[in-house]
């Protein structure tokens, strides 16, 4: 019972209670906002009614705002990161006269997040308790930027790295740490303000950018254990490599050989022996 009263051992509702005593609430799942482009049968941009619904796989979207002719903001009807997935041709869930086709743009305008896990919630609690966010220091910028809907990662570059007094650089990522949309970058830039009329304090000039993807090529020579097959092992190893590479960026910043090797071995510990690795 006592384990439920402390942040390092509490879980679920009990962790919520511990953290809420310090003014920190668990982040709930959000709705993704995507862009849907609509066309007539000739391929020309076509306007459709707001409120029209579209569906792809197991997620559906409702058009909520017109961006330009045949271009709309669409809010996912389901919460969570499933709304960030899929792109390309999307089908109407309603009957729309004259519609030839519709396209779901790949990069979310505002990426959704899932309910915050106990581990992530606990880590954020420790960071809030141990850091002093004040007056435009790094912890203050991180706290303010990560509170913006659709932002899940930020790297702060202070003036001595920017090369000019009063200059602050922010590199942001979406809720999954991926490249943020241009619209989200513009939104955060606007929220920073100028000369103290936004999040940034007086005397700070903030430049907001997002990350760019870096291709990492990995080659591994493996020996398949008796009783297994390459067709079974290959997709598991590829997924393990992908998951580890995707986890690197705003936190570690470095791809470690040992961690990459460990991720592969742990993914199929009974299926292969790793004989060499190149990255």
Buried (B, 14 or more C-beta within 10 A) or exposed (E): EEEBEEBEEBEEEBBBEBBEEEEBEBBEBBBBBBBBBBBBEEEEEBBBEEEBBBBBEEBBBBBEEEEEEBBBBBBBBBBBBBBBBBBEEBEBBBEBEEBEBBBBBEBBBBBBBBEBEBEBBBEBBEBBEEBEBEEBBBBBBBBBBBEBBBBBBBBBBBBEEBEEEEBBBBBBBBBBBBBBBEBBBEBBBEBBBEEEEBBBBEEBBBEBBBBEEEEEEBEBEBEBEEEEEEEEBBEBBBEBBEEBBEBBBBEEEEBEEEBBBBBBBEBBEEBBEBEEBEB
